[in-house]
């Protein structure tokens, strides 16, 4: 295990090293979805959802759909339709233990993010399920989030990573495929090519 010169364990020491934020940063947090947040959410086709399970380990799950797939029901409530997946539903398992959630909204090509924190619950509602149907298929459940905080986040991480600049993207030729990871990590007896075929068929037949 790697050893470090110093491990910071108190807020006082952390602030000695990092400093204090300005009022412009601390005062930008609101406790609801206003028009600024609503317009950002309407343009976002991709979010990252954070939850914490019974084991105390944080879990981060990507979710994406057409821009505006996260529905603003009112100034305190968001609705996120659940689409077909592998049925692990780690986020939902976690919510049954700890309802706190964090969300980052991303817009391709846009340098800022929107951060939302609140309390999540798994719900079923026939009117909403019909509203969120795609290709005639309704979501079985919906994640409803009661918003407790929301704020736009600065663009430095986007600028440093060059995430929206294709000419600066890294070479991905040696990045492992999902099929390779599943076969190796799961010690599966199937060949990678067979696993890849299963994954491809899943994309074709179970997107919605």
Biotite code that builds the C-alpha atoms (Angstrom):
import biotite.structure as struc

atoms = struc.array([
    struc.Atom([0.000, 0.000, 0.000], chain_id="A", res_id=1, res_name="UNK", atom_name="CA", element="C"),
    struc.Atom([1.297, 3.432, -0.936], chain_id="A", res_id=2, res_name="UNK", atom_name="CA", element="C"),
    struc.Atom([2.525, 5.662, 1.900], chain_id="A", res_id=3, res_name="UNK", atom_name="CA", element="C"),
    struc.Atom([2.097, 9.445, 1.805], chain_id="A", res_id=4, res_name="UNK", atom_name="CA", element="C"),
    struc.Atom([4.006, 12.279, 3.445], chain_id="A", res_id=5, res_name="UNK", atom_name="CA", element="C"),
    struc.Atom([0.871, 13.749, 5.016], chain_id="A", res_id=6, res_name="UNK", atom_name="CA", element="C"),
    struc.Atom([-2.759, 12.799, 5.405], chain_id="A", res_id=7, res_name="UNK", atom_name="CA", element="C"),
    struc.Atom([-5.042, 15.748, 6.137], chain_id="A", res_id=8, res_name="UNK", atom_name="CA", element="C"),
    struc.Atom([-7.624, 14.817, 8.768], chain_id="A", res_id=9, res_name="UNK", atom_name="CA", element="C"),
    struc.Atom([-9.055, 18.143, 9.979], chain_id="A", res_id=10, res_name="UNK", atom_name="CA", element="C"),
    struc.Atom([-10.930, 20.981, 8.319], chain_id="A", res_id=11, res_name="UNK", atom_name="CA", element="C"),
    struc.Atom([-8.509, 23.487, 9.836], chain_id="A", res_id=12, res_name="UNK", atom_name="CA", element="C"),
    struc.Atom([-5.511, 21.849, 8.156], chain_id="A", res_id=13, res_name="UNK", atom_name="CA", element="C"),
    struc.Atom([-7.395, 21.426, 4.893], chain_id="A", res_id=14, res_name="UNK", atom_name="CA", element="C"),
    struc.Atom([-8.227, 25.147, 4.838], chain_id="A", res_id=15, res_name="UNK", atom_name="CA", element="C"),
    struc.Atom([-4.636, 26.051, 5.737], chain_id="A", res_id=16, res_name="UNK", atom_name="CA", element="C"),
    struc.Atom([-3.545, 24.306, 2.566], chain_id="A", res_id=17, res_name="UNK", atom_name="CA", element="C"),
    struc.Atom([-6.423, 25.190, 0.230], chain_id="A", res_id=18, res_name="UNK", atom_name="CA", element="C"),
    struc.Atom([-7.769, 28.452, 1.620], chain_id="A", res_id=19, res_name="UNK", atom_name="CA", element="C"),
    struc.Atom([-11.363, 29.649, 1.999], chain_id="A", res_id=20, res_name="UNK", atom_name="CA", element="C"),
    struc.Atom([-13.839, 30.109, -0.883], chain_id="A", res_id=21, res_name="UNK", atom_name="CA", element="C"),
    struc.Atom([-15.142, 33.553, -1.759], chain_id="A", res_id=22, res_name="UNK", atom_name="CA", element="C"),
    struc.Atom([-18.728, 34.588, -1.062], chain_id="A", res_id=23, res_name="UNK", atom_name="CA", element="C"),
    struc.Atom([-19.400, 34.475, -4.817], chain_id="A", res_id=24, res_name="UNK", atom_name="CA", element="C"),
    struc.Atom([-18.827, 30.711, -4.685], chain_id="A", res_id=25, res_name="UNK", atom_name="CA", element="C"),
    struc.Atom([-20.626, 29.945, -1.426], chain_id="A", res_id=26, res_name="UNK", atom_name="CA", element="C"),
    struc.Atom([-23.634, 32.175, -2.139], chain_id="A", res_id=27, res_name="UNK", atom_name="CA", element="C"),
    struc.Atom([-24.491, 30.624, -5.516], chain_id="A", res_id=28, res_name="UNK", atom_name="CA", element="C"),
    struc.Atom([-26.212, 27.575, -3.978], chain_id="A", res_id=29, res_name="UNK", atom_name="CA", element="C"),
    struc.Atom([-30.023, 27.562, -4.020], chain_id="A", res_id=30, res_name="UNK", atom_name="CA", element="C"),
    struc.Atom([-32.468, 25.001, -2.587], chain_id="A", res_id=31, res_name="UNK", atom_name="CA", element="C"),
    struc.Atom([-34.791, 24.618, -5.568], chain_id="A", res_id=32, res_name="UNK", atom_name="CA", element="C"),
    struc.Atom([-34.971, 24.498, -9.357], chain_id="A", res_id=33, res_name="UNK", atom_name="CA", element="C"),
    struc.Atom([-35.312, 28.004, -10.758], chain_id="A", res_id=34, res_name="UNK", atom_name="CA", element="C"),
    struc.Atom([-35.503, 29.097, -14.398], chain_id="A", res_id=35, res_name="UNK", atom_name="CA", element="C"),
    struc.Atom([-31.707, 28.988, -14.769], chain_id="A", res_id=36, res_name="UNK", atom_name="CA", element="C"),
    struc.Atom([-31.549, 25.380, -13.592], chain_id="A", res_id=37, res_name="UNK", atom_name="CA", element="C"),
    struc.Atom([-34.657, 24.397, -15.531], chain_id="A", res_id=38, res_name="UNK", atom_name="CA", element="C"),
    struc.Atom([-33.175, 25.631, -18.828], chain_id="A", res_id=39, res_name="UNK", atom_name="CA", element="C"),
    struc.Atom([-29.916, 23.803, -18.140], chain_id="A", res_id=40, res_name="UNK", atom_name="CA", element="C"),
    struc.Atom([-31.737, 20.552, -17.372], chain_id="A", res_id=41, res_name="UNK", atom_name="CA", element="C"),
    struc.Atom([-33.839, 20.897, -20.539], chain_id="A", res_id=42, res_name="UNK", atom_name="CA", element="C"),
    struc.Atom([-30.645, 20.853, -22.631], chain_id="A", res_id=43, res_name="UNK", atom_name="CA", element="C"),
    struc.Atom([-28.916, 17.993, -20.813], chain_id="A", res_id=44, res_name="UNK", atom_name="CA", element="C"),
    struc.Atom([-28.967, 14.466, -22.319], chain_id="A", res_id=45, res_name="UNK", atom_name="CA", element="C"),
    struc.Atom([-26.577, 12.942, -19.765], chain_id="A", res_id=46, res_name="UNK", atom_name="CA", element="C"),
    struc.Atom([-26.269, 12.857, -15.980], chain_id="A", res_id=47, res_name="UNK", atom_name="CA", element="C"),
    struc.Atom([-24.098, 11.171, -13.387], chain_id="A", res_id=48, res_name="UNK", atom_name="CA", element="C"),
    struc.Atom([-26.042, 9.943, -10.357], chain_id="A", res_id=49, res_name="UNK", atom_name="CA", element="C"),
    struc.Atom([-24.345, 9.372, -6.995], chain_id="A", res_id=50, res_name="UNK", atom_name="CA", element="C"),
    struc.Atom([-25.737, 7.254, -4.145], chain_id="A", res_id=51, res_name="UNK", atom_name="CA", element="C"),
    struc.Atom([-24.351, 5.443, -1.090], chain_id="A", res_id=52, res_name="UNK", atom_name="CA", element="C"),
    struc.Atom([-25.211, 1.877, -0.114], chain_id="A", res_id=53, res_name="UNK", atom_name="CA", element="C"),
    struc.Atom([-25.398, -0.128, 3.090], chain_id="A", res_id=54, res_name="UNK", atom_name="CA", element="C"),
    struc.Atom([-21.672, -0.873, 2.912], chain_id="A", res_id=55, res_name="UNK", atom_name="CA", element="C"),
    struc.Atom([-20.888, 2.849, 2.993], chain_id="A", res_id=56, res_name="UNK", atom_name="CA", element="C"),
    struc.Atom([-19.261, 2.776, -0.421], chain_id="A", res_id=57, res_name="UNK", atom_name="CA", element="C"),
    struc.Atom([-20.326, 5.515, -2.842], chain_id="A", res_id=58, res_name="UNK", atom_name="CA", element="C"),
    struc.Atom([-21.739, 4.453, -6.186], chain_id="A", res_id=59, res_name="UNK", atom_name="CA", element="C"),
    struc.Atom([-21.785, 6.574, -9.332], chain_id="A", res_id=60, res_name="UNK", atom_name="CA", element="C"),
    struc.Atom([-24.081, 5.679, -12.215], chain_id="A", res_id=61, res_name="UNK", atom_name="CA", element="C"),
    struc.Atom([-24.267, 7.323, -15.669], chain_id="A", res_id=62, res_name="UNK", atom_name="CA", element="C"),
    struc.Atom([-27.720, 7.865, -17.162], chain_id="A", res_id=63, res_name="UNK", atom_name="CA", element="C"),
    struc.Atom([-28.584, 9.278, -20.550], chain_id="A", res_id=64, res_name="UNK", atom_name="CA", element="C"),
    struc.Atom([-31.475, 9.828, -22.926], chain_id="A", res_id=65, res_name="UNK", atom_name="CA", element="C"),
    struc.Atom([-32.812, 12.581, -25.137], chain_id="A", res_id=66, res_name="UNK", atom_name="CA", element="C"),
    struc.Atom([-32.042, 16.131, -24.011], chain_id="A", res_id=67, res_name="UNK", atom_name="CA", element="C"),
    struc.Atom([-34.393, 17.076, -21.190], chain_id="A", res_id=68, res_name="UNK", atom_name="CA", element="C"),
    struc.Atom([-35.112, 13.469, -20.195], chain_id="A", res_id=69, res_name="UNK", atom_name="CA", element="C"),
    struc.Atom([-34.926, 14.560, -16.563], chain_id="A", res_id=70, res_name="UNK", atom_name="CA", element="C"),
    struc.Atom([-38.316, 16.153, -15.992], chain_id="A", res_id=71, res_name="UNK", atom_name="CA", element="C"),
    struc.Atom([-38.782, 19.165, -13.713], chain_id="A", res_id=72, res_name="UNK", atom_name="CA", element="C"),
    struc.Atom([-42.142, 18.469, -12.089], chain_id="A", res_id=73, res_name="UNK", atom_name="CA", element="C"),
    struc.Atom([-42.007, 21.524, -9.837], chain_id="A", res_id=74, res_name="UNK", atom_name="CA", element="C"),
    struc.Atom([-39.402, 23.766, -8.193], chain_id="A", res_id=75, res_name="UNK", atom_name="CA", element="C"),
    struc.Atom([-38.520, 21.049, -5.666], chain_id="A", res_id=76, res_name="UNK", atom_name="CA", element="C"),
    struc.Atom([-39.048, 17.827, -7.640], chain_id="A", res_id=77, res_name="UNK", atom_name="CA", element="C"),
    struc.Atom([-37.214, 16.091, -10.483], chain_id="A", res_id=78, res_name="UNK", atom_name="CA", element="C"),
    struc.Atom([-38.337, 12.883, -12.189], chain_id="A", res_id=79, res_name="UNK", atom_name="CA", element="C"),
    struc.Atom([-35.905, 10.520, -13.929], chain_id="A", res_id=80, res_name="UNK", atom_name="CA", element="C"),
    struc.Atom([-37.438, 7.626, -15.915], chain_id="A", res_id=81, res_name="UNK", atom_name="CA", element="C"),
    struc.Atom([-35.623, 4.322, -15.509], chain_id="A", res_id=82, res_name="UNK", atom_name="CA", element="C"),
    struc.Atom([-34.734, 2.631, -18.790], chain_id="A", res_id=83, res_name="UNK", atom_name="CA", element="C"),
    struc.Atom([-33.928, -1.009, -19.512], chain_id="A", res_id=84, res_name="UNK", atom_name="CA", element="C"),
    struc.Atom([-30.606, -2.149, -18.087], chain_id="A", res_id=85, res_name="UNK", atom_name="CA", element="C"),
    struc.Atom([-28.939, -5.185, -16.615], chain_id="A", res_id=86, res_name="UNK", atom_name="CA", element="C"),
    struc.Atom([-31.243, -5.238, -13.543], chain_id="A", res_id=87, res_name="UNK", atom_name="CA", element="C"),
    struc.Atom([-28.413, -4.625, -11.077], chain_id="A", res_id=88, res_name="UNK", atom_name="CA", element="C"),
    struc.Atom([-30.098, -1.292, -10.211], chain_id="A", res_id=89, res_name="UNK", atom_name="CA", element="C"),
    struc.Atom([-27.334, -0.483, -7.731], chain_id="A", res_id=90, res_name="UNK", atom_name="CA", element="C"),
    struc.Atom([-28.643, 3.067, -7.294], chain_id="A", res_id=91, res_name="UNK", atom_name="CA", element="C"),
    struc.Atom([-32.116, 1.831, -6.372], chain_id="A", res_id=92, res_name="UNK", atom_name="CA", element="C"),
    struc.Atom([-30.713, -0.755, -3.976], chain_id="A", res_id=93, res_name="UNK", atom_name="CA", element="C"),
    struc.Atom([-28.765, 2.051, -2.312], chain_id="A", res_id=94, res_name="UNK", atom_name="CA", element="C"),
    struc.Atom([-31.757, 4.391, -2.116], chain_id="A", res_id=95, res_name="UNK", atom_name="CA", element="C"),
    struc.Atom([-33.675, 1.831, -0.084], chain_id="A", res_id=96, res_name="UNK", atom_name="CA", element="C"),
    struc.Atom([-30.942, 2.180, 2.549], chain_id="A", res_id=97, res_name="UNK", atom_name="CA", element="C"),
    struc.Atom([-29.839, 5.794, 2.131], chain_id="A", res_id=98, res_name="UNK", atom_name="CA", element="C"),
    struc.Atom([-32.090, 8.159, 0.134], chain_id="A", res_id=99, res_name="UNK", atom_name="CA", element="C"),
    struc.Atom([-29.487, 10.911, -0.372], chain_id="A", res_id=100, res_name="UNK", atom_name="CA", element="C"),
    struc.Atom([-28.504, 11.492, -4.003], chain_id="A", res_id=101, res_name="UNK", atom_name="CA", element="C"),
    struc.Atom([-26.162, 13.755, -5.937], chain_id="A", res_id=102, res_name="UNK", atom_name="CA", element="C"),
    struc.Atom([-26.501, 14.540, -9.646], chain_id="A", res_id=103, res_name="UNK", atom_name="CA", element="C"),
    struc.Atom([-24.233, 16.217, -12.173], chain_id="A", res_id=104, res_name="UNK", atom_name="CA", element="C"),
    struc.Atom([-25.899, 17.377, -15.399], chain_id="A", res_id=105, res_name="UNK", atom_name="CA", element="C"),
    struc.Atom([-23.752, 17.553, -18.540], chain_id="A", res_id=106, res_name="UNK", atom_name="CA", element="C"),
    struc.Atom([-24.398, 19.200, -21.906], chain_id="A", res_id=107, res_name="UNK", atom_name="CA", element="C"),
    struc.Atom([-22.120, 18.096, -24.786], chain_id="A", res_id=108, res_name="UNK", atom_name="CA", element="C"),
    struc.Atom([-19.857, 20.921, -25.905], chain_id="A", res_id=109, res_name="UNK", atom_name="CA", element="C"),
    struc.Atom([-20.926, 23.152, -23.003], chain_id="A", res_id=110, res_name="UNK", atom_name="CA", element="C"),
    struc.Atom([-18.210, 24.063, -20.473], chain_id="A", res_id=111, res_name="UNK", atom_name="CA", element="C"),
    struc.Atom([-20.285, 24.202, -17.285], chain_id="A", res_id=112, res_name="UNK", atom_name="CA", element="C"),
    struc.Atom([-22.138, 21.593, -15.224], chain_id="A", res_id=113, res_name="UNK", atom_name="CA", element="C"),
    struc.Atom([-25.163, 21.748, -12.968], chain_id="A", res_id=114, res_name="UNK", atom_name="CA", element="C"),
    struc.Atom([-24.948, 20.029, -9.584], chain_id="A", res_id=115, res_name="UNK", atom_name="CA", element="C"),
    struc.Atom([-28.061, 18.964, -7.699], chain_id="A", res_id=116, res_name="UNK", atom_name="CA", element="C"),
    struc.Atom([-28.323, 17.255, -4.331], chain_id="A", res_id=117, res_name="UNK", atom_name="CA", element="C"),
    struc.Atom([-31.376, 15.932, -2.573], chain_id="A", res_id=118, res_name="UNK", atom_name="CA", element="C"),
    struc.Atom([-33.442, 12.964, -1.483], chain_id="A", res_id=119, res_name="UNK", atom_name="CA", element="C"),
    struc.Atom([-34.482, 10.241, -3.902], chain_id="A", res_id=120, res_name="UNK", atom_name="CA", element="C"),
    struc.Atom([-37.286, 7.714, -3.890], chain_id="A", res_id=121, res_name="UNK", atom_name="CA", element="C"),
    struc.Atom([-38.420, 4.995, -6.295], chain_id="A", res_id=122, res_name="UNK", atom_name="CA", element="C"),
    struc.Atom([-41.956, 5.638, -7.508], chain_id="A", res_id=123, res_name="UNK", atom_name="CA", element="C"),
    struc.Atom([-44.577, 4.348, -9.919], chain_id="A", res_id=124, res_name="UNK", atom_name="CA", element="C"),
    struc.Atom([-47.133, 6.718, -11.439], chain_id="A", res_id=125, res_name="UNK", atom_name="CA", element="C"),
    struc.Atom([-49.260, 5.677, -14.406], chain_id="A", res_id=126, res_name="UNK", atom_name="CA", element="C"),
    struc.Atom([-49.573, 9.177, -15.865], chain_id="A", res_id=127, res_name="UNK", atom_name="CA", element="C"),
    struc.Atom([-45.847, 9.838, -15.673], chain_id="A", res_id=128, res_name="UNK", atom_name="CA", element="C"),
    struc.Atom([-44.934, 6.373, -16.930], chain_id="A", res_id=129, res_name="UNK", atom_name="CA", element="C"),
    struc.Atom([-47.121, 6.978, -19.994], chain_id="A", res_id=130, res_name="UNK", atom_name="CA", element="C"),
    struc.Atom([-45.562, 10.418, -20.465], chain_id="A", res_id=131, res_name="UNK", atom_name="CA", element="C"),
    struc.Atom([-42.037, 8.976, -20.442], chain_id="A", res_id=132, res_name="UNK", atom_name="CA", element="C"),
    struc.Atom([-42.761, 6.067, -22.790], chain_id="A", res_id=133, res_name="UNK", atom_name="CA", element="C"),
    struc.Atom([-40.362, 5.638, -25.734], chain_id="A", res_id=134, res_name="UNK", atom_name="CA", element="C"),
    struc.Atom([-41.245, 3.413, -28.689], chain_id="A", res_id=135, res_name="UNK", atom_name="CA", element="C"),
    struc.Atom([-44.388, 2.436, -26.818], chain_id="A", res_id=136, res_name="UNK", atom_name="CA", element="C"),
    struc.Atom([-42.417, 1.127, -23.832], chain_id="A", res_id=137, res_name="UNK", atom_name="CA", element="C"),
    struc.Atom([-43.005, 2.747, -20.453], chain_id="A", res_id=138, res_name="UNK", atom_name="CA", element="C"),
    struc.Atom([-40.421, 2.800, -17.664], chain_id="A", res_id=139, res_name="UNK", atom_name="CA", element="C"),
    struc.Atom([-41.287, 0.375, -14.883], chain_id="A", res_id=140, res_name="UNK", atom_name="CA", element="C"),
    struc.Atom([-40.242, 2.856, -12.209], chain_id="A", res_id=141, res_name="UNK", atom_name="CA", element="C"),
    struc.Atom([-39.217, 6.486, -11.876], chain_id="A", res_id=142, res_name="UNK", atom_name="CA", element="C"),
    struc.Atom([-36.607, 8.070, -9.654], chain_id="A", res_id=143, res_name="UNK", atom_name="CA", element="C"),
    struc.Atom([-38.171, 11.113, -7.977], chain_id="A", res_id=144, res_name="UNK", atom_name="CA", element="C"),
    struc.Atom([-35.709, 13.548, -6.395], chain_id="A", res_id=145, res_name="UNK", atom_name="CA", element="C"),
    struc.Atom([-36.651, 16.186, -3.842], chain_id="A", res_id=146, res_name="UNK", atom_name="CA", element="C"),
    struc.Atom([-34.145, 18.970, -4.462], chain_id="A", res_id=147, res_name="UNK", atom_name="CA", element="C"),
    struc.Atom([-32.227, 20.347, -1.490], chain_id="A", res_id=148, res_name="UNK", atom_name="CA", element="C"),
    struc.Atom([-29.439, 22.198, -3.295], chain_id="A", res_id=149, res_name="UNK", atom_name="CA", element="C"),
    struc.Atom([-28.567, 23.235, -6.842], chain_id="A", res_id=150, res_name="UNK", atom_name="CA", element="C"),
    struc.Atom([-25.788, 25.298, -8.409], chain_id="A", res_id=151, res_name="UNK", atom_name="CA", element="C"),
    struc.Atom([-23.828, 25.691, -11.616], chain_id="A", res_id=152, res_name="UNK", atom_name="CA", element="C"),
    struc.Atom([-20.224, 24.567, -11.415], chain_id="A", res_id=153, res_name="UNK", atom_name="CA", element="C"),
    struc.Atom([-17.174, 26.207, -12.971], chain_id="A", res_id=154, res_name="UNK", atom_name="CA", element="C"),
    struc.Atom([-15.649, 25.071, -16.247], chain_id="A", res_id=155, res_name="UNK", atom_name="CA", element="C"),
    struc.Atom([-12.037, 24.435, -15.221], chain_id="A", res_id=156, res_name="UNK", atom_name="CA", element="C"),
    struc.Atom([-12.433, 20.643, -15.182], chain_id="A", res_id=157, res_name="UNK", atom_name="CA", element="C"),
    struc.Atom([-13.826, 20.738, -18.715], chain_id="A", res_id=158, res_name="UNK", atom_name="CA", element="C"),
    struc.Atom([-11.006, 22.979, -19.916], chain_id="A", res_id=159, res_name="UNK", atom_name="CA", element="C"),
    struc.Atom([-8.286, 20.856, -18.314], chain_id="A", res_id=160, res_name="UNK", atom_name="CA", element="C"),
    struc.Atom([-9.672, 17.582, -19.629], chain_id="A", res_id=161, res_name="UNK", atom_name="CA", element="C"),
    struc.Atom([-10.398, 18.871, -23.169], chain_id="A", res_id=162, res_name="UNK", atom_name="CA", element="C"),
    struc.Atom([-13.438, 16.626, -22.949], chain_id="A", res_id=163, res_name="UNK", atom_name="CA", element="C"),
    struc.Atom([-15.337, 18.421, -25.715], chain_id="A", res_id=164, res_name="UNK", atom_name="CA", element="C"),
    struc.Atom([-12.309, 18.817, -28.020], chain_id="A", res_id=165, res_name="UNK", atom_name="CA", element="C"),
    struc.Atom([-12.028, 15.714, -30.265], chain_id="A", res_id=166, res_name="UNK", atom_name="CA", element="C"),
    struc.Atom([-8.577, 16.623, -31.544], chain_id="A", res_id=167, res_name="UNK", atom_name="CA", element="C"),
    struc.Atom([-7.270, 16.414, -27.962], chain_id="A", res_id=168, res_name="UNK", atom_name="CA", element="C"),
    struc.Atom([-8.905, 13.105, -27.065], chain_id="A", res_id=169, res_name="UNK", atom_name="CA", element="C"),
    struc.Atom([-6.507, 10.328, -25.986], chain_id="A", res_id=170, res_name="UNK", atom_name="CA", element="C"),
    struc.Atom([-5.819, 7.204, -27.999], chain_id="A", res_id=171, res_name="UNK", atom_name="CA", element="C"),
    struc.Atom([-8.375, 4.579, -26.946], chain_id="A", res_id=172, res_name="UNK", atom_name="CA", element="C"),
    struc.Atom([-6.940, 1.656, -28.925], chain_id="A", res_id=173, res_name="UNK", atom_name="CA", element="C"),
    struc.Atom([-5.694, -0.062, -25.762], chain_id="A", res_id=174, res_name="UNK", atom_name="CA", element="C"),
    struc.Atom([-8.760, 0.681, -23.640], chain_id="A", res_id=175, res_name="UNK", atom_name="CA", element="C"),
    struc.Atom([-10.461, -2.606, -22.671], chain_id="A", res_id=176, res_name="UNK", atom_name="CA", element="C"),
    struc.Atom([-13.934, -3.364, -23.981], chain_id="A", res_id=177, res_name="UNK", atom_name="CA", element="C"),
    struc.Atom([-16.864, -4.224, -21.735], chain_id="A", res_id=178, res_name="UNK", atom_name="CA", element="C"),
    struc.Atom([-16.732, -7.747, -23.129], chain_id="A", res_id=179, res_name="UNK", atom_name="CA", element="C"),
    struc.Atom([-13.086, -8.167, -22.114], chain_id="A", res_id=180, res_name="UNK", atom_name="CA", element="C"),
    struc.Atom([-13.777, -6.829, -18.623], chain_id="A", res_id=181, res_name="UNK", atom_name="CA", element="C"),
    struc.Atom([-16.798, -9.065, -18.078], chain_id="A", res_id=182, res_name="UNK", atom_name="CA", element="C"),
    struc.Atom([-14.984, -12.200, -19.208], chain_id="A", res_id=183, res_name="UNK", atom_name="CA", element="C"),
    struc.Atom([-11.877, -11.512, -17.118], chain_id="A", res_id=184, res_name="UNK", atom_name="CA", element="C"),
    struc.Atom([-13.444, -10.048, -14.001], chain_id="A", res_id=185, res_name="UNK", atom_name="CA", element="C"),
    struc.Atom([-16.300, -12.529, -13.950], chain_id="A", res_id=186, res_name="UNK", atom_name="CA", element="C"),
    struc.Atom([-14.040, -15.442, -14.873], chain_id="A", res_id=187, res_name="UNK", atom_name="CA", element="C"),
    struc.Atom([-16.571, -16.421, -17.532], chain_id="A", res_id=188, res_name="UNK", atom_name="CA", element="C"),
    struc.Atom([-16.111, -19.475, -19.705], chain_id="A", res_id=189, res_name="UNK", atom_name="CA", element="C"),
    struc.Atom([-17.334, -17.724, -22.879], chain_id="A", res_id=190, res_name="UNK", atom_name="CA", element="C"),
    struc.Atom([-15.000, -16.168, -25.430], chain_id="A", res_id=191, res_name="UNK", atom_name="CA", element="C"),
    struc.Atom([-14.732, -12.381, -25.634], chain_id="A", res_id=192, res_name="UNK", atom_name="CA", element="C"),
    struc.Atom([-16.212, -12.470, -29.132], chain_id="A", res_id=193, res_name="UNK", atom_name="CA", element="C"),
    struc.Atom([-19.274, -14.312, -27.839], chain_id="A", res_id=194, res_name="UNK", atom_name="CA", element="C"),
    struc.Atom([-19.635, -11.877, -24.954], chain_id="A", res_id=195, res_name="UNK", atom_name="CA", element="C"),
    struc.Atom([-19.334, -8.972, -27.389], chain_id="A", res_id=196, res_name="UNK", atom_name="CA", element="C"),
    struc.Atom([-22.103, -10.479, -29.511], chain_id="A", res_id=197, res_name="UNK", atom_name="CA", element="C"),
    struc.Atom([-24.358, -10.678, -26.449], chain_id="A", res_id=198, res_name="UNK", atom_name="CA", element="C"),
    struc.Atom([-23.630, -7.024, -25.632], chain_id="A", res_id=199, res_name="UNK", atom_name="CA", element="C"),
    struc.Atom([-24.293, -5.948, -29.232], chain_id="A", res_id=200, res_name="UNK", atom_name="CA", element="C"),
    struc.Atom([-27.624, -7.771, -29.296], chain_id="A", res_id=201, res_name="UNK", atom_name="CA", element="C"),
    struc.Atom([-28.592, -6.152, -26.010], chain_id="A", res_id=202, res_name="UNK", atom_name="CA", element="C"),
    struc.Atom([-27.943, -2.700, -27.492], chain_id="A", res_id=203, res_name="UNK", atom_name="CA", element="C"),
    struc.Atom([-30.028, -3.516, -30.528], chain_id="A", res_id=204, res_name="UNK", atom_name="CA", element="C"),
    struc.Atom([-32.998, -5.066, -28.743], chain_id="A", res_id=205, res_name="UNK", atom_name="CA", element="C"),
    struc.Atom([-33.141, -3.537, -25.263], chain_id="A", res_id=206, res_name="UNK", atom_name="CA", element="C"),
    struc.Atom([-32.398, 0.171, -25.628], chain_id="A", res_id=207, res_name="UNK", atom_name="CA", element="C"),
    struc.Atom([-35.968, 0.966, -24.484], chain_id="A", res_id=208, res_name="UNK", atom_name="CA", element="C"),
])
